[in-house]
């Protein structure tokens, strides 16, 4: 009898121990499910506490073991205490190619290493990979996103250049007869002149013979001499005398061997080939005067934006030498020559120059108005990542996920860029810290593709093929 009692007691103790161990395992599984990325939808019913507010001993031991397991996972770096997800590794977002097993301070930057979770990279066959960034990390990185909008651009091409003389506003003074320079009222090139200003006085002996013939015929009376007088007047015109000079000879009755050269326009003397006492020959260039009422601006337009520059387009120009002043003009022509070093096309612009303050050689900055485009998708230019072979934007999706998308861009205007394909209106793109996310996504995409290639089974050899 005593032996039977001992056996029953042992069996009861074993049953209680087995029940406690089962409850411990149930509690451990429940705790692990709570510590995972998301709790299961069909968890077992919760066990109510016993009377007095305390759990049975077996359940309490299971919950304690679960807490110890989670704490050990956090200390080992397998579980993140905030996100509750399994940590794959830690890295520095500024140098994402290096991985670390434990949280610590980055050896590259003055910051803590950032965890990468098990579901952070989901490979996508079309767009490369997705990256999930926690809200806290988004705030630390200063990550911002904007919406893709529909609108039209009025592009403005920015260019730099220099001022040059307007060669269409230029006059040349030549000697119409051989003679000598009696007086010279100018002393150097680039002297400013005004219309009608005396420039030089010439003595022309060739004029004397023609004038003497005309005066001799005038002194002779008779209607039969009228054709001869008209012929003498015509010869004075042929040797370079104008109507005012002919009338002066006719009115005074004396020869006028000297003539005064005057400036026909306002401007500066760009060429001076006269000196007092020198002789000149018929047809020789004496002076060259260039006006300054308008000037040319030779603009260096980037080759990629040359299609936006058209003759007749409006231009605004400014110069560091004339702060606060704005000059307006139009595009005259695009010169058929590309600079092979700077890859720029030269555009000739004509600018109005009130006050003649713009002078040749002065540097100017210009804005050339292009034609307004049709309505299209627009994103900030800083959202684009140009790799040389493609252009990428980071698409912001739900739950902190980001996905790189290839896009085809159009023209740029100011801070906006036209998107021809790859995006839809209403989507959001990242405009800051996108390079860090893109580098992480690229690494994840490469890793996913390598893993997929390693796990793919080898295809069986074709029938009849030799090993």
C-alpha positions as CSV (number, residue, x, y, z in Angstrom):
1,X,0.0,0.0,0.0
2,X,2.7,2.4,0.9
3,X,4.5,1.5,-2.4
4,X,1.4,2.2,-4.4
5,X,1.0,5.7,-2.8
6,X,4.6,6.6,-3.7
7,X,4.0,5.5,-7.3
8,X,0.8,7.6,-7.6
9,X,2.6,10.6,-6.1
10,X,5.5,10.2,-8.6
11,X,3.0,10.0,-11.5
12,X,1.2,13.1,-10.4
13,X,4.5,15.0,-10.1
14,X,5.5,13.9,-13.6
15,X,2.2,14.9,-15.0
16,X,2.4,18.3,-13.4
17,X,6.0,18.7,-14.7
18,X,4.9,17.7,-18.2
19,X,2.0,20.2,-18.1
20,X,4.3,23.0,-16.9
21,X,6.8,22.2,-19.7
22,X,4.0,22.2,-22.2
23,X,2.8,25.6,-21.0
24,X,6.3,26.9,-21.0
25,X,6.6,25.9,-24.7
26,X,3.3,27.5,-25.5
27,X,4.4,30.7,-23.8
28,X,7.7,30.6,-25.6
29,X,6.0,30.3,-29.0
30,X,3.6,33.0,-28.1
31,X,6.4,35.3,-27.0
32,X,8.4,34.7,-30.2
33,X,5.3,35.4,-32.3
34,X,4.9,38.7,-30.5
35,X,8.5,39.6,-31.0
36,X,8.4,38.9,-34.8
37,X,7.6,41.4,-37.5
38,X,3.8,40.9,-37.3
39,X,1.7,38.7,-34.9
40,X,-0.2,35.7,-36.5
41,X,-3.9,36.3,-37.2
42,X,-4.9,32.9,-35.7
43,X,-3.1,32.9,-32.4
44,X,-4.3,30.5,-29.7
45,X,-6.8,31.9,-27.1
46,X,-5.2,33.8,-24.3
47,X,-5.0,32.0,-20.9
48,X,-6.8,33.9,-18.2
49,X,-4.9,34.5,-14.9
50,X,-5.8,32.5,-11.9
51,X,-7.8,33.9,-9.0
52,X,-5.8,36.4,-7.1
53,X,-4.3,38.0,-10.4
54,X,-1.3,35.5,-10.6
55,X,-0.6,33.2,-13.5
56,X,-0.2,29.5,-12.9
57,X,3.3,28.4,-12.1
58,X,3.9,26.7,-15.5
59,X,2.6,29.7,-17.5
60,X,4.6,32.1,-15.4
61,X,7.8,30.1,-16.0
62,X,7.0,30.0,-19.8
63,X,6.5,33.8,-19.9
64,X,9.7,34.4,-18.0
65,X,11.6,32.1,-20.4
66,X,10.1,34.0,-23.3
67,X,11.3,37.3,-21.9
68,X,14.7,35.9,-21.3
69,X,14.8,34.6,-25.0
70,X,13.7,38.0,-26.4
71,X,16.3,39.8,-24.2
72,X,19.0,37.4,-25.4
73,X,18.0,38.0,-29.0
74,X,18.2,41.8,-28.5
75,X,21.6,41.5,-26.8
76,X,22.8,39.2,-29.6
77,X,21.7,41.7,-32.2
78,X,19.1,39.3,-33.8
79,X,16.0,41.4,-32.8
80,X,15.5,45.1,-32.9
81,X,13.9,46.4,-29.6
82,X,12.0,49.2,-31.5
83,X,11.0,47.6,-34.8
84,X,10.6,44.2,-33.3
85,X,12.0,42.6,-36.5
86,X,15.0,40.4,-37.1
87,X,18.2,42.3,-37.9
88,X,20.2,41.0,-40.8
89,X,23.3,43.2,-40.2
90,X,24.3,46.8,-39.4
91,X,25.8,49.3,-41.8
92,X,26.7,53.0,-42.2
93,X,24.3,54.6,-44.7
94,X,27.1,56.9,-45.9
95,X,29.2,53.8,-46.7
96,X,26.6,51.1,-47.3
97,X,28.9,48.5,-48.7
98,X,30.4,47.5,-45.3
99,X,28.4,45.3,-43.0
100,X,28.8,44.7,-39.2
101,X,27.3,42.0,-36.9
102,X,26.8,44.2,-33.8
103,X,25.5,47.7,-33.2
104,X,28.3,50.1,-32.6
105,X,29.6,53.5,-33.7
106,X,30.5,53.8,-37.4
107,X,34.3,53.7,-38.0
108,X,33.7,56.0,-41.0
109,X,31.3,58.7,-39.8
110,X,30.4,60.2,-36.4
111,X,27.2,58.3,-36.1
112,X,25.8,54.9,-34.9
113,X,25.4,52.0,-37.3
114,X,21.9,51.5,-38.7
115,X,20.2,48.1,-38.6
116,X,19.0,46.4,-41.8
117,X,16.0,44.2,-41.2
118,X,15.1,40.8,-42.8
119,X,12.3,42.3,-44.9
120,X,14.2,45.4,-46.0
121,X,15.0,44.3,-49.5
122,X,12.4,42.7,-51.7
123,X,13.7,42.0,-55.2
124,X,11.6,43.3,-58.1
125,X,12.2,41.9,-61.6
126,X,11.5,45.2,-63.3
127,X,12.7,48.0,-61.0
128,X,15.6,46.4,-59.2
129,X,14.8,46.3,-55.4
130,X,12.8,47.9,-52.6
131,X,14.2,49.4,-49.5
132,X,12.4,50.0,-46.2
133,X,13.5,52.9,-44.1
134,X,12.1,53.3,-40.5
135,X,10.5,56.6,-39.7
136,X,13.2,57.4,-37.2
137,X,15.9,56.9,-39.8
138,X,14.0,59.0,-42.3
139,X,13.9,61.8,-39.8
140,X,17.6,61.5,-39.1
141,X,18.5,61.5,-42.8
142,X,16.2,64.5,-43.4
143,X,14.4,62.5,-46.1
144,X,11.8,64.5,-48.0
145,X,9.5,63.5,-50.9
146,X,7.3,65.6,-53.2
147,X,4.3,64.7,-55.5
148,X,4.6,64.3,-59.2
149,X,2.5,67.1,-60.8
150,X,1.3,67.9,-64.3
151,X,2.2,71.3,-65.8
152,X,3.9,73.1,-68.6
153,X,7.4,74.7,-68.6
154,X,8.6,78.0,-70.0
155,X,12.2,77.1,-70.4
156,X,14.9,79.6,-69.9
157,X,18.4,78.9,-71.2
158,X,21.1,80.4,-69.0
159,X,24.3,81.4,-70.8
160,X,27.4,83.5,-70.4
161,X,29.2,85.5,-73.0
162,X,30.9,88.8,-73.8
163,X,30.0,92.0,-75.6
164,X,31.2,92.8,-79.1
165,X,30.7,95.6,-81.6
166,X,27.6,95.4,-83.7
167,X,29.1,95.1,-87.1
168,X,25.9,96.1,-88.7
169,X,26.2,99.6,-87.1
170,X,29.5,100.6,-88.7
171,X,30.6,103.2,-91.2
172,X,33.8,103.6,-93.2
173,X,35.2,106.9,-94.4
174,X,37.5,106.8,-97.5
175,X,39.4,109.3,-99.6
176,X,37.6,110.0,-102.9
177,X,40.6,111.9,-104.3
178,X,44.3,112.1,-103.7
179,X,45.5,114.8,-101.3
180,X,47.1,115.7,-98.0
181,X,46.0,115.8,-94.4
182,X,46.1,119.4,-93.2
183,X,44.5,119.0,-89.8
184,X,43.5,116.0,-87.7
185,X,41.0,116.6,-84.8
186,X,41.4,113.0,-83.5
187,X,44.4,111.6,-81.8
188,X,43.7,107.9,-81.0
189,X,41.4,105.0,-81.7
190,X,38.4,104.4,-79.5
191,X,37.8,108.1,-79.2
192,X,34.1,108.8,-78.9
193,X,32.5,111.0,-81.6
194,X,29.1,112.5,-82.2
195,X,27.1,113.0,-85.4
196,X,28.5,116.0,-87.4
197,X,31.7,116.2,-85.4
198,X,34.8,117.4,-87.4
199,X,37.3,114.6,-87.7
200,X,40.0,115.9,-90.2
201,X,40.6,118.5,-92.9
202,X,42.0,117.4,-96.2
203,X,43.6,119.4,-99.1
204,X,42.7,117.8,-102.4
205,X,44.5,119.3,-105.5
206,X,42.4,117.1,-107.9
207,X,39.3,119.1,-107.0
208,X,40.9,122.4,-108.2
209,X,40.8,121.5,-111.9
210,X,37.2,120.4,-112.0
211,X,36.1,123.5,-110.0
212,X,38.1,125.9,-112.3
213,X,36.4,124.4,-115.3
214,X,33.0,124.8,-113.8
215,X,33.7,128.4,-112.8
216,X,35.1,129.3,-116.2
217,X,32.0,128.1,-118.0
218,X,29.8,130.0,-115.5
219,X,31.6,133.2,-116.4
220,X,30.9,132.8,-120.1
221,X,27.4,133.9,-121.1
222,X,25.2,132.0,-123.6
223,X,22.5,129.4,-123.7
224,X,24.7,127.1,-125.7
225,X,27.0,126.7,-122.7
226,X,24.3,125.2,-120.5
227,X,25.1,121.6,-121.5
228,X,28.8,122.2,-120.8
229,X,28.1,123.7,-117.4
230,X,26.0,120.6,-116.5
231,X,28.8,118.4,-117.6
232,X,31.3,120.3,-115.4
233,X,29.0,120.0,-112.5
234,X,28.7,116.3,-113.1
235,X,32.5,115.9,-113.1
236,X,32.7,117.6,-109.7
237,X,30.3,114.9,-108.4
238,X,32.5,112.1,-109.9
239,X,35.6,113.3,-108.0
240,X,33.8,113.1,-104.7
241,X,32.2,116.4,-104.1
242,X,28.7,116.4,-102.6
243,X,25.9,118.8,-103.4
244,X,26.7,121.1,-100.4
245,X,30.3,121.5,-101.6
246,X,29.2,122.2,-105.2
247,X,26.8,124.8,-104.1
248,X,29.5,126.4,-101.9
249,X,31.8,126.7,-105.1
250,X,28.9,128.1,-107.1
251,X,27.9,130.6,-104.5
252,X,31.4,131.9,-103.7
253,X,32.7,131.9,-107.2
254,X,36.0,130.5,-105.9
255,X,37.6,127.1,-105.8
256,X,37.3,125.1,-102.6
257,X,40.4,122.7,-102.5
258,X,39.9,121.8,-98.8
259,X,37.2,119.7,-97.3
260,X,36.4,118.7,-93.7
261,X,35.5,115.0,-92.8
262,X,32.6,114.8,-90.3
263,X,31.3,111.8,-88.3
264,X,28.0,110.5,-89.9
265,X,27.0,108.6,-86.7
266,X,27.6,108.5,-83.0
267,X,30.1,105.9,-81.7
268,X,33.8,105.3,-81.3
269,X,36.6,105.4,-83.8
270,X,37.8,101.8,-84.1
271,X,40.3,102.5,-86.9
272,X,42.3,105.6,-87.5
273,X,44.7,105.7,-90.5
274,X,45.4,109.4,-90.6
275,X,48.2,111.6,-89.3
276,X,48.7,115.3,-90.0
277,X,50.9,116.0,-93.1
278,X,50.5,112.5,-94.6
279,X,49.3,112.0,-98.1
280,X,46.3,110.0,-99.0
281,X,45.3,108.3,-102.2
282,X,41.9,107.9,-103.8
283,X,40.0,104.9,-102.3
284,X,42.1,104.6,-99.1
285,X,40.4,103.9,-95.8
286,X,40.8,106.9,-93.5
287,X,38.5,106.1,-90.5
288,X,36.2,103.4,-89.3
289,X,33.4,104.3,-86.8
290,X,31.3,101.8,-84.9
291,X,28.1,102.8,-83.2
292,X,27.2,101.8,-79.6
293,X,23.4,102.3,-79.7
294,X,23.2,98.5,-79.9
295,X,25.8,95.8,-79.3
296,X,26.3,92.1,-79.9
297,X,26.6,89.5,-77.1
298,X,28.3,86.3,-78.1
299,X,26.7,83.7,-75.8
300,X,28.0,80.2,-75.1
301,X,25.0,78.0,-75.1
302,X,25.3,74.3,-73.9
303,X,25.0,71.9,-76.8
304,X,22.2,70.0,-75.0
305,X,20.1,73.2,-74.8
306,X,20.8,74.5,-78.3
307,X,17.4,73.3,-79.5
308,X,15.7,75.7,-77.1
309,X,17.4,78.8,-78.6
310,X,15.7,80.2,-81.7
311,X,16.3,83.4,-83.7
312,X,14.0,86.1,-82.5
313,X,13.7,84.8,-78.9
314,X,13.7,87.4,-76.1
315,X,16.8,87.9,-74.1
316,X,17.6,89.5,-70.7
317,X,21.2,90.3,-69.9
318,X,23.1,91.7,-66.9
319,X,26.7,92.4,-66.2
320,X,28.7,92.3,-63.0
321,X,30.2,95.6,-64.1
322,X,26.8,97.3,-64.1
323,X,24.9,96.0,-61.0
324,X,21.2,96.4,-61.0
325,X,21.0,97.2,-64.8
326,X,19.1,94.9,-67.1
327,X,19.4,95.0,-70.9
328,X,16.9,93.5,-73.3
329,X,17.4,92.1,-76.8
330,X,16.7,89.3,-79.2
331,X,18.6,86.3,-80.6
332,X,20.0,87.2,-84.0
333,X,21.5,83.8,-85.1
334,X,23.0,80.5,-84.0
335,X,26.4,80.3,-85.5
336,X,27.2,76.9,-87.1
337,X,30.2,76.1,-84.9
338,X,30.6,74.0,-81.8
339,X,33.4,74.4,-79.4
340,X,34.9,70.9,-79.0
341,X,36.4,71.7,-75.6
342,X,33.4,73.2,-73.8
343,X,30.7,71.6,-76.0
344,X,28.9,74.9,-76.4
345,X,27.3,76.5,-79.4
346,X,27.8,80.2,-80.0
347,X,24.7,82.4,-80.3
348,X,24.7,86.0,-81.5
349,X,22.4,88.2,-79.6
350,X,21.7,91.9,-80.2
351,X,21.1,94.0,-77.1
352,X,19.9,97.6,-76.9
353,X,22.5,99.7,-75.2
354,X,21.0,103.0,-73.9
355,X,23.7,105.3,-72.6
356,X,26.4,103.2,-74.3
357,X,27.3,101.6,-71.0
358,X,27.9,98.1,-72.5
359,X,31.3,98.1,-74.1
360,X,33.1,95.3,-76.1
361,X,34.8,92.7,-74.0
362,X,32.5,93.1,-71.0
363,X,31.2,89.8,-69.5
364,X,27.4,89.3,-69.4
365,X,25.0,86.7,-68.0
366,X,22.0,86.0,-70.2
367,X,18.6,84.3,-69.9
368,X,17.2,83.3,-73.2
369,X,13.4,82.5,-73.3
370,X,12.5,79.3,-75.0
371,X,9.2,78.2,-76.4
372,X,6.6,77.1,-73.8
373,X,6.2,73.3,-73.8
374,X,3.0,71.2,-73.7
375,X,1.6,69.9,-70.4
376,X,3.7,67.0,-69.0
377,X,4.7,65.4,-65.7
378,X,7.1,67.5,-63.7
379,X,9.4,66.7,-60.8
380,X,12.2,68.7,-59.1
381,X,15.5,68.4,-60.8
382,X,17.2,67.4,-57.5
383,X,15.1,64.2,-57.4
384,X,17.0,62.8,-60.4
385,X,20.0,60.5,-60.1
386,X,21.9,60.5,-63.3
387,X,24.3,57.5,-63.6
388,X,25.5,58.2,-67.1
389,X,23.6,55.3,-68.7
390,X,20.2,55.9,-67.1
391,X,18.3,58.4,-65.0
392,X,16.6,57.1,-61.8
393,X,14.2,58.5,-59.3
394,X,13.3,57.0,-55.9
395,X,9.6,56.3,-55.7
396,X,8.2,56.6,-52.1
397,X,5.6,53.9,-51.4
398,X,3.5,52.9,-48.4
399,X,5.0,51.8,-45.0
400,X,8.3,53.5,-45.5
401,X,9.3,51.6,-48.7
402,X,11.3,53.1,-51.5
403,X,11.8,51.8,-55.0
404,X,14.2,53.0,-57.7
405,X,12.4,53.7,-61.1
406,X,14.0,54.4,-64.4
407,X,12.6,57.5,-66.1
408,X,13.0,59.3,-69.4
409,X,13.5,63.0,-69.0
410,X,12.7,66.0,-71.2
411,X,13.8,69.6,-70.9
412,X,14.9,71.4,-67.7
413,X,13.6,74.8,-66.6
414,X,14.8,76.3,-63.4
415,X,14.3,73.7,-60.7
416,X,11.9,71.5,-62.6
417,X,12.4,68.7,-65.1
418,X,10.0,67.2,-67.6
419,X,9.3,63.4,-67.2
420,X,8.3,61.7,-70.5
421,X,7.9,58.1,-69.1
422,X,8.4,56.1,-66.0
423,X,6.1,58.0,-63.5
424,X,2.4,58.8,-63.0
425,X,0.8,61.9,-61.7
426,X,0.2,61.8,-57.9
427,X,3.2,59.5,-57.1
428,X,5.8,60.8,-54.7
429,X,9.5,60.9,-55.4
430,X,12.4,61.5,-52.9
431,X,14.2,64.8,-53.2
432,X,16.8,64.4,-50.4
433,X,19.1,61.6,-49.3
434,X,18.0,59.7,-52.4
435,X,21.7,58.7,-53.1
436,X,22.0,56.8,-49.9
437,X,18.8,54.9,-50.5
438,X,19.7,54.2,-54.1
439,X,23.1,52.8,-53.2
440,X,21.4,50.5,-50.6
441,X,18.8,49.4,-53.1
442,X,21.5,48.7,-55.7
443,X,23.4,46.5,-53.2
444,X,20.2,44.7,-52.2
445,X,19.2,44.1,-55.9
446,X,22.6,42.6,-56.7
447,X,22.5,40.4,-53.6
448,X,19.0,39.2,-54.5
449,X,19.9,38.4,-58.0
450,X,23.1,36.5,-56.9
451,X,21.1,34.5,-54.4
452,X,18.5,33.7,-57.0
453,X,21.1,32.5,-59.5
454,X,22.8,30.3,-56.8
455,X,19.5,28.7,-55.8
456,X,18.3,28.0,-59.4
457,X,18.5,24.3,-60.2
458,X,20.6,23.3,-63.1
459,X,18.7,22.2,-66.2
460,X,19.0,18.5,-67.1
461,X,21.2,17.8,-70.2
462,X,19.4,17.3,-73.4
463,X,18.6,13.8,-74.6
464,X,21.5,12.2,-76.5
465,X,24.0,14.7,-75.3
466,X,27.3,13.5,-74.0
467,X,28.4,14.2,-70.5
